[in-house]
């Protein structure tokens, strides 16, 4: 999911409080990461900072079983 927040109205905290912990949250590195990381840790979530492609690769993928059913 991708989402943009109004940070001045505390919208990010309200959103992440509603997620079942622990949630894995991935963001690209910015100069404003520290407060965000602290907020997520306080809420019981995990933050991954880095390249978007590497963050997506960390996501657990479900694979269908291969084989014949006959």
C-alpha positions as a LaTeX table, in Angstrom:
\begin{tabular}{lrrr}
\hline
Residue & $x$ (\AA) & $y$ (\AA) & $z$ (\AA) \\
\hline
Unk1 & 0.00 & 0.00 & 0.00 \\
Unk2 & 1.26 & 3.48 & $-0.74$ \\
Unk3 & $-0.17$ & 6.45 & 1.10 \\
Unk4 & 0.61 & 10.14 & 1.71 \\
Unk5 & $-0.12$ & 11.82 & 5.04 \\
Unk6 & $-0.60$ & 15.31 & 6.43 \\
Unk7 & 2.14 & 15.23 & 9.08 \\
Unk8 & 1.06 & 18.40 & 10.88 \\
Unk9 & $-2.29$ & 16.88 & 11.86 \\
Unk10 & $-0.71$ & 13.72 & 13.39 \\
Unk11 & $-2.32$ & 11.65 & 10.63 \\
Unk12 & 0.62 & 9.18 & 10.39 \\
Unk13 & 0.34 & 8.16 & 14.05 \\
Unk14 & $-3.42$ & 7.67 & 13.78 \\
Unk15 & $-2.91$ & 5.43 & 10.74 \\
Unk16 & $-0.13$ & 3.26 & 12.25 \\
Unk17 & $-1.95$ & 2.89 & 15.58 \\
Unk18 & $-4.68$ & 1.14 & 13.60 \\
Unk19 & $-2.35$ & $-1.51$ & 12.15 \\
Unk20 & $-1.99$ & $-4.85$ & 13.87 \\
Unk21 & 1.50 & $-4.99$ & 15.40 \\
Unk22 & 4.03 & $-5.99$ & 14.44 \\
Unk23 & 3.69 & $-4.55$ & 10.94 \\
Unk24 & 6.65 & $-4.30$ & 8.58 \\
Unk25 & 6.86 & $-0.77$ & 7.18 \\
Unk26 & 9.24 & 0.08 & 4.36 \\
Unk27 & 10.27 & 3.57 & 3.30 \\
Unk28 & 12.95 & 5.12 & 1.15 \\
Unk29 & 15.65 & 6.93 & 3.11 \\
Unk30 & 14.99 & 10.62 & 3.82 \\
Unk31 & 16.21 & 13.26 & 6.22 \\
Unk32 & 13.05 & 12.89 & 8.30 \\
Unk33 & 13.35 & 9.19 & 9.11 \\
Unk34 & 14.35 & 9.41 & 12.80 \\
Unk35 & 11.01 & 10.65 & 14.23 \\
Unk36 & 9.15 & 8.17 & 12.06 \\
Unk37 & 11.31 & 5.25 & 13.21 \\
Unk38 & 10.83 & 6.22 & 16.86 \\
Unk39 & 7.06 & 6.43 & 16.40 \\
Unk40 & 6.89 & 2.99 & 14.77 \\
Unk41 & 9.01 & 1.37 & 17.48 \\
Unk42 & 6.76 & 2.92 & 20.13 \\
Unk43 & 3.77 & 1.31 & 18.37 \\
Unk44 & 5.45 & $-2.11$ & 18.10 \\
Unk45 & 6.15 & $-2.03$ & 14.34 \\
Unk46 & 9.34 & $-2.67$ & 12.36 \\
Unk47 & 10.83 & $-0.13$ & 9.93 \\
Unk48 & 12.98 & $-1.01$ & 6.92 \\
Unk49 & 14.75 & 1.93 & 5.29 \\
Unk50 & 16.37 & 1.59 & 1.91 \\
Unk51 & 15.83 & 1.04 & $-1.80$ \\
Unk52 & 12.21 & 0.40 & $-2.75$ \\
Unk53 & 13.10 & $-2.75$ & $-4.72$ \\
Unk54 & 15.03 & $-4.25$ & $-1.82$ \\
Unk55 & 12.19 & $-3.49$ & 0.57 \\
Unk56 & 9.68 & $-5.28$ & $-1.68$ \\
Unk57 & 12.05 & $-8.27$ & $-1.91$ \\
Unk58 & 11.89 & $-8.69$ & 1.90 \\
Unk59 & 8.13 & $-9.29$ & 1.75 \\
Unk60 & 7.16 & $-12.95$ & 2.27 \\
Unk61 & 5.71 & $-14.37$ & $-0.93$ \\
Unk62 & 3.10 & $-17.11$ & $-1.14$ \\
Unk63 & 3.60 & $-19.72$ & $-3.85$ \\
Unk64 & 1.02 & $-22.19$ & $-5.12$ \\
Unk65 & 1.92 & $-25.85$ & $-4.78$ \\
Unk66 & 3.09 & $-27.42$ & $-8.02$ \\
Unk67 & 1.93 & $-30.86$ & $-9.06$ \\
Unk68 & $-0.84$ & $-32.94$ & $-10.50$ \\
Unk69 & $-4.17$ & $-33.37$ & $-8.73$ \\
Unk70 & $-5.16$ & $-36.47$ & $-10.74$ \\
\hline
\end{tabular}
